[in-house]
Amino acid sequence: MLLEIEKLIYGGDGLARLSAVSSGNKDRGRGKAVFIPFVLAGEKVEAAITEEKPGFARARAAAIAEPSPHRIPPPCPYFGRCGGCHYQHATYEHQLEIKKEILRENLRRIAKLELQCQIQLHPSPPWNYRNRSRLQVRTHPEFAAGYYKFASHELLPVEECPISSPLINRSIAVLWQEGRAGNAVEGVREVEFFANASDTKLLLEFLCAPEARRASVRAWAEELCASMPEIVGVVAFRERQKGVVEPLVTVGASELTYETKAAAYRVSAGAFFQTNRFLIDELVDIVAAGQSGELALDLYAGVGLFSTALARDIRHIVSVEMSPISFRDLKYNFPVKGQPVQATAEQYLTGKPQVGACASPAQSRSNARTRLPRGENFPASKPDLVIVDPPRSGLSDPVARALAGLAAPRVTYVSCDPATLARDLVPLLAAGYHAEQFHLVDLFPQTYHLESVVQLVR
């Protein structure tokens, strides 16, 4: 059937509608929504339905009958089959416009927020920007490494990735050479590459099945280090039930030093760090430049990316991080006038322990016996600034309510999901905050993912 694409939505799909008659909806206005990947707004496409539900349908574009003027040939040979990228068929300038409109729509629809300020765009070089990439690995029936196919968990063999750094691409080639030579080890399920800021050193992480043999994993790690001098170390983790992992093998270094304009950070295997090697300094400037005051609170602090930069102009910083690996790096990287606290944001703001919030069962049981940590760690005075950089799931409801109740004069929210951002803004707007600045920082070109920063004041 011929469908016209109304707009793109968060997640990468285009939205079209079946006719009211086709939807069995003749007397009830618009027809059923149809979601189609790899299309652009305004295009007319010959579409084939692939899945139909009571409230919506999914389809694939069999042919583009009337292409958008913004459509271009995708440069990656895997595009459309690989699940990693979604917008390579659009010019980069148009990708930014797509993301800006998706951000505006989520704010309008969920938070009922019509922005009074402009969304400031911060583009990235569109290719070779990733400093971290993770490939799935298999050894049978033959070696392959790659990403999952679009909308599946089936492996797509990939030998190059144009959004990853040049060093990572060279290391992917070495990985394939090792695999074809028969050196890959059964039980290594994932290999993650992490490159430093200058793209000259590389740290590898293995995620291994429970049955992986330690000696075999170590031997392959040593072989990889010997085959590529830029690899400074390999750290292997063994996967366990419920997503909890344990260290298995370390060969060479277990961390990288990542140089930024603000500071040099130790980042260990397993710790979170921003993945766009071109925009880290710009992101830090947006969050930290021009801030001042006596006290700042940095929730979800990671290895201290923002805390360290804030120390230039704020007298005291309290940084809260729950991951044991990231917390060790946070303490190492932390400025003298800061206070690192190992806890979840909810534990810190409410003082209520959360069983299972930490990485190991022993730590969870310990936290369940101890009220964390709204006692001596909680600031006696109201913070001048609170920074939140939560995961994709956003703030929990208790954190959002506690943050609104804290009533700090300024709150900066760094978001990687526009829907959870809009949801979390509702209690903050109700508490008297308004958006002074809104930034769209394109950390993920060619994909639907978007990073935004909103600076709230009250």
Secondary structure, 3 states (H helix, E strand, C coil): CEEECCEECCCCEEEEECCCCCCCCCCCCCCCEEEEECCCCCCEEEEEEEEECCCEEEEEEEEEEECCCCECCCCCCCECCECCCCCCCECHHHHHHHHHHHHHHHHHHHCCCCCCCCEEEECCCCCCCECEEEEEEECCCCCEEEEEECCCCCEEECCCCCCECHHHHHHHHHHHHHHHCCCCCCCEEEEEEEECCCCCCEEEEEEECCCCCHHHHHHHHHHHHHHCCCEEEEEEEEECHHHCEEEEEEEECCEEEEECCCCEEEEECCCCCCCECCCHHHHHHHHHCCCCEEEEEEECCCCCHHHHHHCCCEEEEEEEECCHHHHHHHHHHCCCCEEEEECCHHHHHHCCCCCCCCCCHHHHHHHHHCCCCCCCCCCCCCCCEEEECCCCCCCCHHHHHHHHHHCCCEEEEEECCHHHHHHHHHHHHHCCCEEEEEEEECCCCCCCCCEEEEEEEC
